[in-house]
Amino acid sequence: MEKFLHVLEISSLSVLDLHTNNLRGEIPRDMFEKLTKLRSLHLSNNHLGGPLLSFLHSCQSLEVLDVGNNKINDSFPRWLEDLAMLRVLVLKSNRFHGFIRPPKVEHPFQKLQIMDLSNNEFNGLLPTKHFESFTSMMDEHSIRNLTYIGDHNYYQDSIILVVKGNKLVLEKVISIFVAIDFSRNNFEGEIPGSIGELKSLKGLNFSRNKLQGSISVELIKLSNLEWLDLSSNGLVGVIPTKMAVLTQLSNLNLSHNKLVGEIPRGNQFDTFNKDSYSGNLELCGPPVSKSCTSGETQPDDDCNDPLL
């Protein structure tokens, strides 16, 4: 890799795409310290190891960073919080580990639209303080701007995300696409209510962790959400009936938790099959086979509304 970079006029590079090669060893520090104009870096699907050291800190124009599917062994790189222009961050399928500590800067990742940390070894609580700084994900009107990230005549960014259980190749990373994938880690604790403020989210995947507590009713604020996967955790309690207001939701997976009570009905919830709820033995009502008794049915939310 280092020999390849020596032949480049690296000081003027804005895009470097070396994904799906046979690159090995650590990412060379001295080369990347000179890439001050780099906007997009794709190193996914290689055999790169070692830590993701802060030599990329000099790339202050970086918008897209994809190092997925390598062998990088590191804690969460906190220096990434200083990259004010970062819009796509993909660290999936590496050996990242440990807690994600509270941010060291006041407002990290304000422009972030895609964050994929899936299939690593992160643990501890979900990074609530970071979610509270995802300003770009909070503006539900921003998804109407059909522009592309890194729109140049000579190159279009592309990444691969798992969407609704299938790999989706985004040939152009459009700004309308907003997603968080923290699946296949060891996160624990509750899902923070602050997730409900990320109103431009199209996809949210927290599956295959060790999350506990109930499903926050704050999720009903995610009016643009198209897929939600909270499967294979330790979530308890009922499914909030008001989640039926999520009329854009086309894929739901709440399977293999400890949820109880009646499954909500109406709108998109009438389209989900029993696979969305499998492994929750105390759920009742269509589409699962268990019928609800009078004690298991949920009261109408409006009956408990103090304004009525």
N, C-alpha and C positions, 0 to 999 in steps of 0.2 A: 504493500500500500504506500509506504513512504517513497519508494522508487518512482511510483506512478505520479505522486504529487510533485516530485521534483521537476517534472517536465512541464508543469503547468505554470502559467503566469498567475500565481495564486493571489496576488494582492488585489486583483480586480474581479475575482470570482464572486458571483452572486448565487449560483446554484452548483451543488456538488451531489451527484446521484451515483452511488456505488452499490446500490442494493443488489442482493441475490448474486453475489460472486463467491469467491472462496477465500475471502480476506481473513487473516488470522493475526493473533498477537494483540497488543494494545493499540489504541488509537494514538498516532504520533503527535505528541505535544507541540513540537517546534513548528510543524507545518500549520496547524490550526491557529496558532497565535498570530499568524499573519493574515488570516482570512477576515479582516475587519469589515468587509462589505458583504459577507455571506448572508443570504436571505433564507436559503433552503438547504438542509443537509439530510440526505437519505443514506443510511448505512445498514438498513435492515437485512435480515436473512443472510448473515455471514457467520463467522466464528470468532468474532472479536471478544476479547476478554479484558480482565483488569477492571479498575474503577472508571467511572465517567468523570475524569478530573476536570477541574475548573478552567482548563485552557480555553474552552469555548466561551468563557465569560467575555472575551474580547470581541465576540461576534454580536455586537449590540443591535444589529439589524435583523437578527435571526427571527423568522416567522414560523418556520416548519422544522421540527427536529424529530426524526424517526430513526431510532436505534433498536427497533423491535427484533425479536428472534435472533439474539446473539447469546453470549455467555458472560455478559458484563456483571461483575460482582461488586455491589456497592450499596450503601444506604441511599436514601432519597437525596439527590443533589440539591441542596438548598440554594446554591449559587444560581440555579435556574430562575429563581424568583427575581433576579436582577435583570432578566431579559424582557424588557418592557414591551417589545413588539411581538412576543411569542404568541402564536395563535393555535398551533397544533403541536402537541407533545405526546409522543408514542414511545413508551419504555417497556412495552409488553414482552412477555416470554424471555426474561433474563433471570438474573439472580439477585435482583434488588431485594433488600431485606430491612427489617427493623421498623421502628416507629417513624411516622411522618410528623416531625415536631412542628409546633406553631411557627408561622412565618417569621423570618428575621427582618423583613421589610414591611412597611405599613400597609401597602396595597399591592400584593403580588398577583401576577397573572390576570391583569385586568382585561386583556384582549383575548384570553384563551377561549377557544371554541370547541376543541376536541382534546380530551385528556384520557389516554389509555394506559393504565398501569397493570393490566390484567396478567394473570399467570406469572406472578412473582412470589416473594415470601414476605411481603409487608405484613405487619401486625399492629396491635394497638387499636386505638379509636380512629374512626374516620376523621379526616382533617377538616373539621368544621370551620376553623378560622380561614382556611384557604377558600372554601366554598363561599364564604361571606365576601370574598374579594373578586369573585368571577363576574365582574361588571358586565362584560359582553354577553354572558349567558343570561343576565337578568332582563335585558331589553327585548321583550317579545316582539317588538316592531322591527328589530334589526333583521329578522329572518326574511323580511320581504325584499331585501336588497339582493337581487340575483347576480351578485358579482363573484368572482373567483379569487381565492387566495393565491397570490403570486401569479396574476394573469399577465403573461408575456407571450409574444408571438412565437418565441423559439422554444418554450418549455411550459408544461403544465404539471403541477404537483399532483401526485396520486399516492394514496395510502390504502391499506387493507384493514377493514374493521369487521368484527363479528357483529352482524345485525340480525336480530331475530333468530339466532342460532346458526346462521350461515355466514360464510365469508363474503364480504362485499368489497369489490375493488372500486374505489372512488377515483376514476380517471382524472377528474378535476375536483379538487377539494373546494366545494362551493361554500360561500359564507352562510348559506341557509342551513348547513349541516352542523348541528350542535349536539355533542354526545359526551357522556362520561362512562367509562368502563373500568371498574375496579374489581372485576370478578377473579376468582381463583387465587385468592390470597388468604390471609388469616386475620382480617379485620374483625374486631369485636365491638361490643357495646351497641348503642341504639343508632338508628338512622336519624341524623339531625334534622329538625324541622326547617332549618335554613335551606335545605335542598329545594323546598317549595318556592323559594325566591328566584330560582334559575328558570324563569318562565319561557325561555326560548329553547329549552332542552327538547330534542327529538327522541333521544334514547338514553336510558339509564340502566346500567347493569351492575348490581352488587351481588350477584349470585356466587355460590360456593365460597362463602366466608364463614364467620362464626358470629354473625350479628344476632342480637337479642332484642327484647322489647317488642313493642307493637308497631304496626304500620302507621306512620304519622298521617293524620288527616290533612296536614299541610301539603301533601302530594296532590291534592285536588286543585292546587293553583297551577299545576303544570299543564295548561290547556293545550299546548302544542305537542305533548308527549305522544309518540307513536309506538314505542315499545318499552316495556318495563319488565325487568327480570330480577326478582329477589329470591330466587329458588335456592334450595340447599343451604339454609341458614337455621337459626333457632328462633324465628319470629313467633310471637304468641299473640293471643287476643283475636278480635274479630277483624274482618276486612271492612274498612269504613264504607258505609252505604253510599256516601257522597262521592266516592270514586267513580260512580256511574256518570258523573258529569264530564269525564274525560272522553269526549266524543271522537278525538283523533286516535285514540288508543286502538291499534290493530293487532298487537301481540302482547299477551300478559302471561308471565310464568311466576306463580307463587308456590310451586310444588315443593314438597319435602321441607316443610316447616312444622310448626305446632299450632296452626291457626284453628279457630273454633267458630261455631255459629253459622248463621245463614249467609250464603253467598249472595252478594248484591245482584239486583236485576235491573234491566233497562239499558237502552243505548248499546254501547259496545259490549257490555257484560252479557248480553243475550247471544253474542256470537262466539264466545270462548268455549272450548270443549273441556272435558273433564281432565285432560292432560295438564291444563293450567293450574289444577288444584291437587294433583295426585300426591299421596304421601301425607296429607293433612286429614287424619282419620276422623276428626271431630267437626269437619265442615259438613254442612247439610244443604239440601235444596239443589235444584237443577244447576249445572248439568251432572252432578255426582249422584250416585244411587241412593245415598242416605237421605231419608225424609226428615224434615224438621218437626220437632214437637213444639208446643206453644212456648215452652221455656227457652227454646233455642233461637226463635225468630228475633230479629233485631227490631227495636222500636223505630218508628219514623223519626228521622233526625229533626224534622220541624217541630215535633211534639216537645222536644227538649230545648227549643229555641226561646230564650228569655224575651225576645222581642215580639213574640206572638202571644 
